[in-house]
C-alpha cells in the first residue's frame, strides 16, 4: 500500500501554461547581461533593451532537448536525478546559528561542524558549500575555501558556487580537477530568478559558464504573493513559471541537452510585516503545484525543504518543518534543498533542528514507502501459533524470525522522539528533545573522521586556496 498523489489537473495546468506564454510573448523577461542578450539575438529572439520576448514555439523547442533524467557525480559515486527518488540537500545561506538556545553569527567552526554533520547525515544525499554564510573568511578566497572544505570533508555530489562569472569558472574547474572527471556533471548551480521577470547579471554569468561546461543547474524562482507578485497563488505560479522557463530556454540555446532542474521556491507572505511566510500552508500548496508543473513540462523538479519561521526549536518549528517536508516528499520532488536545520525564514541554522529534521525527512520517506500487502505479510502462521489471547514474543524460531523480519522492515526506530513510558522517562533524567539532539550531534562531531585525500587532490585545491588555509585539513 502506497500513497497515490496527483495535485493538479491538466486543465488547471493548461491555464497556467497559456498565461505563461502570454507573459513571455507580451511582457518579456529582463536579462541583465549583455552576453546573454547577444545569445538570444543570435538565435532570432526579439529583445528591447534588456527585455527578451519569446513564443510558445521557442519554449517547446528548448524543452525538447532538456533531459528528463541524468547522473550527478561525486567522490563516492553518483546519484540519479529524475528517477523518482527525492534527493535531499543541506540549507543554503543562513547567516545566524542557533546553539544552546542562543543565536550568534556563523563562525568558522560552525561552518565546518555542519559540513561534517551533512557528510555523515542519514538523510542528506549531496553536499553544499553554500550551506551557511562564509563572511568570516576574506571575500577574495571565501567561496573557493568553502568549496575546498566541503570537497575534503564530504564525498557526496556537490552543489557549486554561482556568484558571477569567475566564481562559476573556479567552482566548475576545481571540482572537475579534484575529482578527475571532465566529461560528466560534477556540480549543480542554483540559478535564482527575481520576481517579477528579472534575472541578475551574476546569475546570467553563472548560467552561461555552467551551460557551456555541461553542468547541472536548478533554476528557481521565489515570490511573495501581494508583494513581489500579484496576490493570487495562481498568478504567482504563472509568473514563476515564465521566469523559470525563459531561463531554461537560455541554457538550451547555449548547450542543447545540458541538464536542468525546474524549481519554484516561493512562500506565503504576511503583509503586516512585509515578510515571507516560510512553513505556511500556502507554501506547501506551492510546492505541490511546482512538482505538477515540472511533470507537465517533463522536467525534474527542485522545491521544498524542512524549514519555517520559528526562532526557537519549539512546536512551531516542528509543525512547519513536518508540513513543508511531508508535502514536498509527497509531491515527489526530485531535489529538496533546505532539508535539515533551517529556520527563521531560512536566515538561521540550528544544530538541534538539523538533527530532528533528519528524522522528519526519514519519517516522510518512510510514509511514502508504504507497506507490503501479500499472503506472506499476513503472517498467518504466527497468529495461528499464538492463538486467542497468546503472545508474539515466544513464538517458535521460524515464526519469530518472520515476525521480526517484517518488524525491522516496516517499523521506524527514531532517536529524537521519545516513546518510553512516563516512569522510565523520569528514571532516565526527564530528557528534553534538545537534550537528545545535542547528544546526537555532539557524538557525531566527536566521531567524525575526514576521508583520506591524496596529495594530488590537495595540489589541485592549492591552485585556488592559499596553502596556509589548507594546512588545518592536512593530516
C-alpha positions as CSV (number, residue, x, y, z in Angstrom):
1,X,0.0,0.0,0.0
2,X,1.4,3.4,-1.0
3,X,0.2,7.0,-1.2
4,X,-1.1,7.9,-4.7
5,X,-1.0,11.6,-5.3
6,X,-1.7,14.0,-8.2
7,X,-2.2,17.6,-7.1
8,X,-3.2,19.5,-10.3
9,X,-5.4,18.6,-13.2
10,X,-4.3,19.0,-16.8
11,X,-7.0,21.7,-17.3
12,X,-5.5,23.8,-14.5
13,X,-2.0,23.3,-15.7
14,X,-3.1,24.3,-19.3
15,X,-4.4,27.6,-17.9
16,X,-1.2,28.4,-16.2
17,X,0.7,27.4,-19.4
18,X,-1.5,29.6,-21.6
19,X,-1.0,32.7,-19.5
20,X,2.7,31.9,-19.0
21,X,3.1,32.0,-22.8
22,X,1.2,35.3,-22.9
23,X,3.6,36.7,-20.3
24,X,6.7,35.6,-22.2
25,X,5.4,37.0,-25.5
26,X,3.8,40.3,-24.3
27,X,5.6,41.2,-21.1
28,X,9.0,39.5,-21.5
29,X,11.8,38.8,-19.1
30,X,14.7,41.1,-18.3
31,X,18.2,39.5,-18.5
32,X,20.8,41.9,-17.1
33,X,23.7,40.6,-19.0
34,X,24.9,41.7,-22.5
35,X,26.4,38.3,-23.2
36,X,23.1,36.6,-22.5
37,X,21.2,39.2,-24.6
38,X,23.6,38.6,-27.5
39,X,22.9,34.8,-27.3
40,X,19.2,35.5,-27.6
41,X,19.7,37.9,-30.5
42,X,21.9,35.4,-32.4
43,X,19.0,32.9,-32.2
44,X,16.5,35.4,-33.6
45,X,14.7,36.4,-30.3
46,X,13.1,39.8,-30.0
47,X,14.9,42.0,-27.5
48,X,14.1,45.5,-26.4
49,X,16.8,46.9,-24.2
50,X,17.4,44.1,-21.6
51,X,14.0,42.6,-22.1
52,X,13.7,39.4,-24.1
53,X,10.4,38.1,-25.6
54,X,9.8,34.6,-26.7
55,X,7.0,32.4,-28.1
56,X,5.5,29.1,-27.1
57,X,7.4,27.6,-30.1
58,X,10.7,28.8,-28.6
59,X,9.9,27.3,-25.2
60,X,8.8,24.0,-26.5
61,X,11.8,23.7,-28.8
62,X,14.1,24.2,-25.8
63,X,12.1,21.6,-23.8
64,X,12.8,19.0,-26.5
65,X,16.5,18.9,-25.5
66,X,16.2,19.0,-21.7
67,X,17.0,15.6,-20.2
68,X,14.3,14.0,-18.0
69,X,16.9,12.1,-16.1
70,X,20.7,12.4,-15.6
71,X,23.5,11.5,-13.2
72,X,25.4,13.8,-10.8
73,X,28.9,12.7,-9.8
74,X,30.9,13.0,-6.6
75,X,33.9,11.3,-5.0
76,X,31.8,8.4,-3.7
77,X,30.0,7.7,-6.9
78,X,26.9,9.3,-8.5
79,X,23.2,9.8,-7.8
80,X,20.5,9.9,-10.4
81,X,18.2,13.0,-10.7
82,X,14.7,12.2,-12.1
83,X,14.5,8.5,-11.2
84,X,11.6,9.0,-8.8
85,X,13.6,9.5,-5.6
86,X,13.8,12.7,-3.6
87,X,17.4,13.8,-3.3
88,X,18.0,15.9,-0.2
89,X,20.5,18.7,0.2
90,X,21.5,21.0,3.2
91,X,20.4,24.5,3.8
92,X,21.5,27.4,1.6
93,X,22.9,30.6,3.0
94,X,21.8,31.1,6.7
95,X,23.7,33.9,8.4
96,X,22.9,33.0,12.1
97,X,23.5,29.9,14.2
98,X,21.1,28.8,17.0
99,X,23.1,26.8,19.5
100,X,22.1,26.0,23.1
101,X,19.2,28.4,22.8
102,X,21.3,31.4,21.7
103,X,22.0,33.0,18.3
104,X,25.4,34.0,17.0
105,X,26.8,34.9,13.6
106,X,28.2,31.9,11.6
107,X,31.8,31.2,12.8
108,X,34.3,29.0,11.0
109,X,33.8,26.2,13.5
110,X,30.1,26.2,12.8
111,X,30.6,26.0,9.0
112,X,33.0,23.1,9.4
113,X,30.7,21.4,12.0
114,X,27.7,21.5,9.7
115,X,29.8,20.3,6.7
116,X,30.7,17.3,8.9
117,X,27.1,16.7,10.0
118,X,26.0,16.9,6.4
119,X,28.7,14.4,5.4
120,X,27.5,11.9,8.0
121,X,23.8,12.5,7.6
122,X,21.5,9.6,7.1
123,X,19.0,11.9,5.4
124,X,21.2,14.0,3.0
125,X,22.4,12.9,-0.4
126,X,24.5,15.9,-1.6
127,X,26.9,18.4,-0.1
128,X,26.8,22.2,-0.3
129,X,29.5,24.8,0.3
130,X,26.7,27.4,0.5
131,X,25.1,25.7,3.5
132,X,25.6,28.8,5.6
133,X,27.3,32.2,5.4
134,X,31.0,32.4,5.0
135,X,31.6,36.0,5.8
136,X,34.2,35.0,8.4
137,X,36.7,34.4,5.6
138,X,38.3,37.1,3.4
139,X,36.0,37.9,0.5
140,X,38.6,37.1,-2.2
141,X,39.0,33.5,-1.0
142,X,35.8,32.7,0.8
143,X,33.9,30.9,-2.0
144,X,36.9,28.7,-3.0
145,X,37.8,28.0,0.6
146,X,34.2,26.8,1.3
147,X,34.1,24.6,-1.7
148,X,37.5,23.1,-0.9
149,X,36.5,22.4,2.7
150,X,33.4,20.6,1.5
151,X,35.2,18.5,-1.1
152,X,37.7,17.4,1.5
153,X,35.2,16.5,4.2
154,X,32.2,15.2,2.2
155,X,32.3,12.7,-0.7
156,X,28.8,13.3,-1.9
157,X,28.0,15.0,-5.2
158,X,28.1,18.8,-4.6
159,X,26.2,22.0,-5.2
160,X,28.5,24.6,-6.7
161,X,29.2,28.3,-6.4
162,X,27.4,30.8,-8.7
163,X,28.4,34.3,-7.6
164,X,29.1,35.6,-11.1
165,X,31.4,34.5,-13.9
166,X,34.7,33.9,-12.1
167,X,33.0,32.2,-9.2
168,X,31.3,29.8,-11.5
169,X,34.5,29.1,-13.5
170,X,36.6,28.4,-10.4
171,X,33.8,26.2,-8.9
172,X,33.5,24.0,-12.0
173,X,37.2,23.7,-12.7
174,X,38.1,23.0,-9.1
175,X,35.5,20.2,-8.9
176,X,36.5,18.7,-12.3
177,X,40.2,18.7,-11.5
178,X,39.7,17.4,-7.9
179,X,37.5,14.5,-9.0
180,X,39.3,13.9,-12.2
181,X,36.0,14.0,-14.1
182,X,35.8,16.3,-17.1
183,X,33.0,14.9,-19.2
184,X,30.2,14.5,-16.6
185,X,28.2,16.8,-14.3
186,X,30.1,17.3,-11.0
187,X,28.4,20.4,-9.7
188,X,24.9,21.8,-9.7
189,X,24.4,25.5,-9.6
190,X,21.4,27.4,-8.1
191,X,20.3,29.9,-10.7
192,X,17.8,32.2,-8.9
193,X,15.5,34.5,-10.9
194,X,13.8,37.5,-9.3
195,X,10.2,38.5,-9.5
196,X,8.8,40.0,-11.4
197,X,10.5,38.6,-14.6
198,X,14.1,39.5,-13.9
199,X,17.5,37.7,-14.0
200,X,20.5,39.4,-12.4
201,X,23.9,39.8,-14.0
202,X,25.6,37.4,-11.6
203,X,23.0,34.7,-12.3
204,X,23.3,35.1,-16.1
205,X,27.1,34.9,-16.0
206,X,27.0,31.7,-13.8
207,X,24.3,30.2,-16.1
208,X,26.4,30.8,-19.2
209,X,29.5,29.1,-17.6
210,X,27.6,26.1,-16.2
211,X,25.8,25.6,-19.5
212,X,29.0,25.7,-21.6
213,X,30.6,23.1,-19.3
214,X,27.6,20.8,-19.3
215,X,27.0,21.2,-15.6
216,X,23.6,20.9,-13.8
217,X,21.5,24.0,-13.0
218,X,18.5,24.1,-10.7
219,X,16.6,27.2,-11.8
220,X,14.4,28.6,-9.1
221,X,12.0,31.5,-8.7
222,X,10.9,32.8,-5.3
223,X,8.0,35.2,-4.9
224,X,5.8,36.6,-2.2
225,X,2.0,37.0,-3.1
226,X,0.9,40.6,-2.8
227,X,4.4,41.9,-2.6
228,X,6.7,40.7,-5.4
229,X,3.9,39.2,-7.5
230,X,0.1,39.6,-7.6
231,X,-1.9,38.3,-4.7
232,X,-3.3,35.0,-6.0
233,X,-1.3,31.8,-5.8
234,X,-2.3,31.0,-9.4
235,X,-0.7,34.3,-10.6
236,X,2.4,33.5,-8.6
237,X,2.8,30.2,-10.3
238,X,2.2,31.7,-13.7
239,X,4.8,34.4,-13.1
240,X,7.4,32.0,-11.6
241,X,6.7,29.6,-14.5
242,X,7.6,32.3,-17.0
243,X,10.7,33.2,-15.2
244,X,12.0,29.6,-14.9
245,X,11.0,28.5,-18.4
246,X,12.6,31.6,-20.1
247,X,15.9,30.9,-18.2
248,X,15.8,27.2,-19.2
249,X,15.5,28.4,-22.8
250,X,18.7,30.3,-22.4
251,X,20.5,27.2,-21.1
252,X,19.5,25.1,-24.2
253,X,20.5,27.9,-26.6
254,X,24.0,27.8,-25.2
255,X,24.3,24.0,-25.0
256,X,21.3,21.8,-26.1
257,X,20.9,18.9,-23.7
258,X,22.6,20.5,-20.7
259,X,20.8,19.2,-17.6
260,X,18.4,21.5,-15.8
261,X,16.0,21.1,-12.8
262,X,12.8,23.1,-12.8
263,X,12.3,25.0,-9.5
264,X,9.9,27.2,-7.6
265,X,10.7,28.1,-4.0
266,X,8.0,30.7,-3.3
267,X,6.4,31.3,0.0
268,X,3.3,32.8,1.5
269,X,3.5,36.4,2.7
270,X,2.5,38.4,5.7
271,X,1.8,41.9,4.5
272,X,1.5,43.1,8.1
273,X,5.3,42.7,8.3
274,X,6.2,42.6,4.6
275,X,7.9,39.3,5.1
276,X,7.8,35.8,3.6
277,X,5.9,33.1,5.5
278,X,8.2,30.1,5.4
279,X,6.4,27.0,6.5
280,X,2.9,28.4,5.8
281,X,0.0,26.3,4.4
282,X,0.4,28.3,1.2
283,X,4.0,27.3,0.7
284,X,3.0,23.6,0.9
285,X,0.4,24.2,-1.8
286,X,3.0,26.0,-3.9
287,X,5.5,23.1,-3.5
288,X,2.9,20.5,-4.6
289,X,1.9,22.7,-7.6
290,X,5.6,23.1,-8.6
291,X,6.0,19.3,-9.0
292,X,2.9,19.2,-11.1
293,X,4.2,21.9,-13.4
294,X,7.6,20.2,-13.7
295,X,5.8,17.0,-14.7
296,X,3.7,18.9,-17.2
297,X,6.9,20.0,-19.0
298,X,8.8,16.7,-18.5
299,X,11.4,18.2,-16.2
300,X,13.0,17.1,-12.9
301,X,11.9,19.4,-10.1
302,X,13.5,21.2,-7.2
303,X,11.3,22.5,-4.4
304,X,10.5,22.3,-0.7
305,X,12.6,21.7,2.4
306,X,12.1,21.3,6.1
307,X,12.0,24.8,7.4
308,X,9.9,27.5,8.8
309,X,9.7,30.9,10.5
310,X,10.1,29.9,14.2
311,X,13.0,31.5,16.1
312,X,13.2,28.6,18.6
313,X,13.2,24.8,18.4
314,X,9.6,24.7,19.5
315,X,6.2,23.5,18.5
316,X,6.0,26.0,15.6
317,X,9.4,24.8,14.3
318,X,8.2,21.1,14.4
319,X,4.8,21.8,12.8
320,X,6.2,23.9,10.0
321,X,9.1,21.6,9.3
322,X,7.0,18.5,9.0
323,X,4.4,20.3,6.9
324,X,6.8,21.5,4.4
325,X,8.9,18.3,4.3
326,X,5.9,16.0,4.0
327,X,4.2,17.9,1.3
328,X,7.5,18.2,-0.6
329,X,8.2,14.5,-0.5
330,X,4.5,13.6,-1.1
331,X,4.7,15.6,-4.3
332,X,7.7,13.6,-5.5
333,X,10.2,16.5,-5.7
334,X,13.4,15.3,-7.2
335,X,15.7,17.8,-5.4
336,X,15.0,19.1,-1.9
337,X,17.2,22.0,-0.6
338,X,16.9,23.3,2.9
339,X,16.3,19.7,4.0
340,X,17.8,20.0,7.5
341,X,18.2,22.7,10.1
342,X,16.8,25.8,8.5
343,X,14.5,28.1,10.5
344,X,13.8,31.8,11.0
345,X,12.8,32.4,7.3
346,X,15.9,30.3,6.3
347,X,18.1,33.0,7.9
348,X,19.2,30.7,10.7
349,X,20.6,27.2,11.1
350,X,20.1,25.2,14.3
351,X,22.2,22.3,15.5
352,X,19.3,20.7,17.3
353,X,16.8,21.2,14.5
354,X,19.3,19.8,11.9
355,X,19.2,16.5,13.8
356,X,15.5,16.5,14.3
357,X,14.9,17.4,10.7
358,X,16.9,14.4,9.6
359,X,14.3,12.2,11.4
360,X,11.5,14.2,9.8
361,X,12.9,13.6,6.3
362,X,13.4,9.9,7.0
363,X,9.9,9.7,8.5
364,X,8.4,11.3,5.4
365,X,10.3,8.9,3.1
366,X,9.1,6.0,5.3
367,X,5.5,7.1,4.9
368,X,5.9,7.3,1.2
369,X,7.4,3.9,1.0
370,X,4.2,2.4,2.3
371,X,4.0,-1.3,3.3
372,X,3.5,-4.7,1.8
373,X,0.2,-6.4,1.5
374,X,0.7,-10.1,0.4
375,X,-0.1,-13.6,1.6
376,X,3.3,-13.7,3.2
377,X,2.8,-10.4,5.1
378,X,-0.4,-11.7,6.8
379,X,2.0,-13.8,9.0
380,X,-0.9,-16.2,9.5
381,X,1.3,-19.0,10.9
382,X,2.3,-16.6,13.7
383,X,-1.3,-15.8,14.5
384,X,-2.2,-19.5,14.4
385,X,0.6,-20.5,16.7
386,X,-0.1,-17.8,19.3
387,X,-3.8,-18.4,19.2
388,X,-6.5,-16.4,21.0
389,X,-5.0,-14.4,23.9
390,X,-1.5,-15.6,23.0
391,X,1.8,-13.6,22.7
392,X,4.2,-13.0,19.9
393,X,7.5,-12.8,21.7
394,X,7.8,-16.5,22.4
395,X,6.9,-18.0,19.0
396,X,8.9,-20.8,17.5
397,X,12.2,-19.8,15.9
398,X,11.0,-19.7,12.3
399,X,7.8,-17.8,13.1
400,X,9.6,-15.4,15.5
401,X,12.2,-14.7,12.8
402,X,9.5,-14.0,10.2
403,X,7.7,-11.6,12.6
404,X,10.9,-9.7,13.4
405,X,11.9,-9.5,9.8
406,X,8.7,-7.6,9.0
407,X,9.0,-5.5,12.1
408,X,12.5,-4.4,11.2
409,X,11.5,-3.6,7.6
410,X,8.3,-1.8,8.5
411,X,8.9,0.0,11.8
412,X,10.9,3.2,12.2
413,X,13.2,3.4,15.2
414,X,13.6,7.1,16.0
415,X,16.2,8.6,18.3
416,X,15.0,12.2,18.8
417,X,11.4,11.4,19.7
418,X,10.8,9.5,22.9
419,X,8.4,6.5,23.1
420,X,9.3,5.3,26.5
421,X,6.8,5.1,29.4
422,X,6.5,8.0,31.7
423,X,8.2,6.3,34.7
424,X,11.1,5.2,32.5
425,X,11.5,8.7,31.1
426,X,11.7,10.1,34.7
427,X,14.2,7.5,35.7
428,X,16.4,8.4,32.7
429,X,16.6,12.0,33.6
430,X,13.5,13.6,32.0
431,X,15.4,14.5,28.9
432,X,14.0,17.1,26.6
433,X,14.1,16.9,22.8
434,X,17.1,19.2,22.6
435,X,18.9,17.1,25.3
436,X,18.7,14.2,22.9
437,X,19.5,16.1,19.7
438,X,22.6,17.7,21.4
439,X,23.9,14.3,22.5
440,X,23.5,13.0,18.9
441,X,25.2,15.9,17.1
442,X,28.0,16.1,19.8
443,X,28.7,12.4,19.3
444,X,28.7,12.7,15.5
445,X,31.2,15.5,15.6
446,X,33.5,13.7,18.0
447,X,33.5,10.6,15.9
448,X,33.8,12.3,12.6
449,X,37.0,11.4,10.6
450,X,37.9,13.2,7.4
451,X,38.1,10.8,4.4
452,X,41.6,10.2,3.1
453,X,42.7,12.7,0.4
454,X,45.5,12.1,-2.0
455,X,48.4,14.6,-2.3
456,X,47.4,15.3,-5.9
457,X,44.0,16.5,-4.8
458,X,45.4,18.8,-2.2
459,X,47.6,20.2,-5.0
460,X,44.5,20.9,-7.1
461,X,42.9,22.9,-4.2
462,X,46.2,24.8,-3.6
463,X,45.7,26.5,-7.0
464,X,42.5,28.1,-5.7
465,X,43.1,28.5,-1.9
466,X,46.2,29.8,-0.1
467,X,48.3,27.0,1.3
468,X,48.1,28.3,4.9
469,X,44.3,27.9,4.8
470,X,44.5,24.3,3.7
471,X,47.1,23.2,6.3
472,X,44.5,22.6,9.0
473,X,42.9,20.0,6.8
474,X,46.1,18.0,6.1
475,X,46.8,15.1,8.4
